Amino acid sequence: MKDKTLKVRLSSKRLDKLRLYALIKEKSMTQIVEEMIDDLPNPELKSPYKGEASDPLFR
């Protein structure tokens, strides 16, 4: 089960656009956003703190 949330501020126009797109695709807005995130390239992390607790990605 997913236990993380993402709160995003959008204009009414963008929110309506997302809702309409989800409706047309017969998917939830969460599914649409997850698919968009999955389509992003995997960045190469070049940090001297890679994998350490002080790494900004672990905050």
Sequence and secondary structure as in RCSB ss.txt:
>XXXX:A:sequence
MKDKTLKVRLSSKRLDKLRLYALIKEKSMTQIVEEMIDDLPNPELKSPYKGEASDPLFR
>XXXX:A:secstr
           HHHHHHHHHHHHHHT  HHHHHHHHHHTS       TTTTSTTSGGG 
